[in-house]
Amino acid sequence: MESSFEEIKIFFDKIDLINFKYVEILNAQQYDFNIFSILRNDRDEVNLHSKFLYEILNPKGCHQKGDIFLRLFLSIVDLPEFTMTESIAIKREYQGIDILIKNRDQAIIIENKIDAEDQDRQLERYYNIIEREGFNYVKIIYLSLYGDEPSGKSIGKLKEREDDLIKLLSYKEDIDAWLDECSKEATSFPILRETLFQYQILIQKLTGKYHSKGYMMEIKELLIDE
C-alpha cells in the first residue's frame, strides 16, 4: 500500500513538473532560447526554412539517417507514385526552385512561402523548366504556413490543367506532423532530436500552435509510460 502511494505521488510530481514547464516558464517567456531564432530571422524562407528542410530531406544529409526522413515526408504529402530509387537527389535553389526532389524520370518541385509574394507565372515557369528536362512525372508542392493556395498570377497557364498537379502543404499541420515522425526516428540521436524539436517549436510559434500542443503531448506520453 505504501509503495502504491509513493508511485502515485511520483506520478503527480511529474505532472506538476510538466505544468510548471509549460504554464509557469512559458508564460514568463523564459523558454525563448532557440538556435534558429538566434542565428536567423524566424521568417527567413531561403536561409532558414528552405535550407533546413533541404538538409533533413536529403538522404546524404549530415543527419546520417539516410532516406528515412524523405520517405516520411512523401508519406505525409501522399505522393505514392513517386518512386524511391538509388538515383534520388535533392537540390536547393535549382533554377530558382526552392527545393527539387528527383530521380531519373520523376520530379517534385517544392515552392516554400512564408512571407514572400508570388511572382508572375512563378509556378508555371518552374514547371516548364523541369518538364523540358524530360521528366515524365512532375508535381508541385506549394508549402505555406497555413496551406494557402497560390495566386492565379503564379499558376499562369497551369490553371488550364485538370489534374492535381499542385498539392497544398502547410507548416501548421503537415510539416508539424512530419517532424513528429522524424523525431521518433531520432530517439537514439539526442542532438538531432533536439534540433528537430527546436525547429518544430519555431514553426508552431509562427503558426500559433505551440501554446497547447507540447503540453498535451507530454501529458499523453506520461500517461502511456506510466
C-alpha positions as CSV (number, residue, x, y, z in Angstrom):
1,M,0.0,0.0,0.0
2,E,2.8,2.4,0.9
3,S,4.6,1.5,-2.3
4,S,1.5,2.3,-4.4
5,F,1.0,5.6,-2.6
6,E,4.6,6.6,-3.4
7,E,4.2,5.7,-7.1
8,I,1.1,7.8,-7.3
9,K,2.9,10.7,-5.6
10,I,5.8,10.4,-8.1
11,F,3.3,10.4,-11.0
12,F,1.6,13.6,-9.8
13,D,5.0,15.2,-9.2
14,K,5.8,14.6,-12.9
15,I,2.6,16.2,-13.9
16,D,3.5,19.2,-11.7
17,L,6.8,19.5,-13.5
18,I,5.2,19.4,-16.9
19,N,2.7,22.0,-15.8
20,F,5.5,24.2,-14.4
21,K,7.4,23.9,-17.7
22,Y,4.5,25.0,-19.9
23,V,2.4,27.2,-17.7
24,E,4.9,29.0,-15.5
25,I,8.1,29.1,-17.6
26,L,6.4,29.7,-21.0
27,N,4.1,32.3,-19.6
28,A,7.1,34.0,-18.1
29,Q,8.7,33.9,-21.6
30,Q,11.7,32.1,-20.2
31,Y,11.7,29.4,-22.9
32,D,12.8,31.6,-25.7
33,F,16.2,30.0,-26.4
34,N,16.0,28.7,-29.9
35,I,19.1,28.3,-32.0
36,F,17.2,29.0,-35.2
37,S,15.9,32.3,-33.9
38,I,19.3,33.3,-32.7
39,L,21.1,32.7,-36.0
40,R,18.4,33.8,-38.4
41,N,15.2,35.8,-38.7
42,D,12.3,33.4,-37.7
43,R,10.6,34.1,-41.1
44,D,13.7,33.7,-43.4
45,E,12.4,31.5,-46.1
46,V,15.7,30.9,-48.0
47,N,18.4,30.8,-45.4
48,L,16.5,29.2,-42.6
49,H,13.4,27.2,-43.6
50,S,14.3,26.0,-47.1
51,K,17.9,25.3,-46.1
52,F,16.9,23.3,-43.0
53,L,14.2,21.3,-44.9
54,Y,16.6,20.6,-47.7
55,E,19.2,19.2,-45.2
56,I,16.6,16.9,-43.4
57,L,15.1,15.7,-46.7
58,N,18.4,15.0,-48.3
59,P,19.4,11.3,-47.9
60,K,23.0,12.4,-47.9
61,G,22.4,15.0,-45.2
62,C,24.6,15.1,-42.1
63,H,21.8,13.6,-40.0
64,Q,23.1,10.2,-41.1
65,K,19.6,8.7,-41.2
66,G,19.6,8.0,-45.0
67,D,16.3,8.4,-46.8
68,I,14.0,7.7,-43.8
69,F,13.0,11.4,-43.4
70,L,12.4,11.8,-47.1
71,R,10.2,8.6,-47.1
72,L,8.2,10.0,-44.1
73,F,7.8,13.3,-46.0
74,L,6.5,11.6,-49.1
75,S,4.1,9.6,-46.9
76,I,2.8,12.8,-45.3
77,V,2.2,14.6,-48.6
78,D,0.7,11.4,-50.2
79,L,2.6,11.0,-53.4
80,P,2.7,7.2,-53.8
81,E,3.5,7.5,-57.5
82,F,7.0,8.9,-56.8
83,T,9.5,6.1,-56.7
84,M,12.4,5.9,-54.3
85,T,15.4,4.8,-56.3
86,E,19.2,4.8,-55.9
87,S,19.3,7.8,-58.2
88,I,17.2,10.0,-55.8
89,A,18.6,13.5,-55.5
90,I,17.7,16.7,-53.6
91,K,18.6,20.1,-54.9
92,R,18.2,23.6,-53.4
93,E,17.8,26.8,-55.3
94,Y,17.9,24.9,-58.6
95,Q,16.9,27.3,-61.4
96,G,15.2,29.4,-58.7
97,I,13.3,26.4,-57.3
98,D,13.4,26.3,-53.5
99,I,13.7,22.5,-53.2
100,L,13.7,19.9,-56.0
101,I,13.3,16.2,-55.3
102,K,14.0,14.0,-58.3
103,N,15.0,10.6,-59.6
104,R,15.8,9.7,-63.2
105,D,12.4,10.5,-64.6
106,Q,10.2,11.9,-61.8
107,A,10.4,15.3,-60.1
108,I,8.8,17.1,-57.2
109,I,9.0,20.9,-57.0
110,I,8.7,22.5,-53.6
111,E,7.8,26.2,-53.5
112,N,8.3,27.5,-50.0
113,K,6.3,30.5,-48.9
114,I,6.5,32.2,-45.5
115,D,6.1,35.9,-46.3
116,A,7.2,36.5,-49.9
117,E,4.6,37.2,-52.5
118,D,4.0,35.0,-55.6
119,Q,5.9,36.1,-58.6
120,D,4.3,36.4,-62.1
121,R,3.9,32.9,-63.5
122,Q,6.4,31.6,-61.0
123,L,4.9,28.0,-60.7
124,E,4.3,27.8,-64.4
125,R,7.9,28.8,-65.1
126,Y,9.3,26.2,-62.7
127,Y,7.1,23.5,-64.2
128,N,8.2,24.3,-67.7
129,I,11.9,24.2,-66.7
130,I,11.6,20.7,-65.2
131,E,9.3,19.4,-68.0
132,R,11.8,20.5,-70.6
133,E,14.4,18.4,-68.9
134,G,12.5,15.3,-69.9
135,F,10.7,14.2,-66.6
136,N,7.6,12.2,-67.3
137,Y,6.1,12.8,-63.8
138,V,6.1,16.3,-62.2
139,K,4.3,17.5,-59.1
140,I,4.4,20.9,-57.4
141,I,4.1,21.3,-53.7
142,Y,3.1,24.7,-52.6
143,L,4.2,25.0,-49.0
144,S,2.9,27.9,-46.8
145,L,2.2,28.4,-43.1
146,Y,-1.5,27.6,-43.3
147,G,-1.9,25.7,-46.6
148,D,-2.9,28.7,-48.7
149,E,-3.5,28.4,-52.4
150,P,-1.0,30.0,-54.8
151,S,-2.2,33.1,-56.6
152,G,-3.6,32.9,-60.2
153,K,-0.7,35.1,-61.4
154,S,1.8,32.5,-60.1
155,I,-0.1,29.5,-61.6
156,G,-0.4,31.1,-65.0
157,K,-1.4,28.7,-67.8
158,L,-1.2,25.7,-65.4
159,K,-4.7,26.6,-64.2
160,E,-6.0,25.2,-67.5
161,R,-4.9,21.7,-66.4
162,E,-7.5,19.4,-64.9
163,D,-5.1,17.1,-63.0
164,D,-3.9,17.5,-59.4
165,L,-0.6,19.0,-60.5
166,I,-0.3,21.3,-57.4
167,K,-0.6,20.0,-53.9
168,L,-1.1,22.3,-51.0
169,L,1.0,21.8,-47.8
170,S,1.0,23.7,-44.5
171,Y,3.7,24.1,-41.9
172,K,0.9,24.2,-39.2
173,E,-0.4,20.7,-39.9
174,D,1.7,18.8,-42.4
175,I,5.3,19.8,-41.6
176,D,4.5,19.7,-37.9
177,A,3.1,16.1,-38.3
178,W,6.2,15.2,-40.4
179,L,8.6,16.5,-37.7
180,D,6.7,14.4,-35.1
181,E,7.5,11.3,-37.2
182,C,11.1,12.4,-37.8
183,S,11.6,12.9,-34.0
184,K,10.6,9.3,-33.4
185,E,13.3,8.1,-35.8
186,A,15.9,10.3,-33.9
187,T,15.3,9.0,-30.4
188,S,18.8,7.5,-30.2
189,F,20.4,10.7,-31.5
190,P,19.8,13.4,-28.8
191,I,21.4,16.2,-30.7
192,L,19.4,15.5,-33.9
193,R,16.2,15.1,-31.9
194,E,16.7,18.4,-30.0
195,T,17.4,20.2,-33.3
196,L,14.2,18.8,-34.8
197,F,12.3,19.8,-31.6
198,Q,13.6,23.4,-31.7
199,Y,12.7,23.8,-35.3
200,Q,9.2,22.4,-34.6
201,I,8.8,24.9,-31.7
202,L,9.7,27.6,-34.2
203,I,7.1,26.7,-36.7
204,Q,4.5,26.1,-34.1
205,K,5.1,29.6,-32.8
206,L,4.9,31.1,-36.3
207,T,1.6,29.4,-36.8
208,G,0.2,30.0,-33.3
209,K,0.1,26.3,-32.5
210,Y,2.8,26.0,-29.8
211,H,0.9,27.1,-26.7
212,S,-1.0,23.9,-26.2
213,K,0.4,21.1,-28.3
214,G,3.6,20.5,-26.4
215,Y,1.8,20.3,-23.1
216,M,-0.8,17.8,-24.3
217,M,1.9,15.6,-26.0
218,E,4.0,15.4,-22.8
219,I,0.9,14.5,-20.7
220,K,-0.1,11.8,-23.2
221,E,3.4,10.3,-23.2
222,L,3.5,10.3,-19.4
223,L,0.2,8.5,-19.2
224,I,1.4,5.9,-21.7
225,D,4.7,5.4,-19.9
226,E,3.1,5.1,-16.5
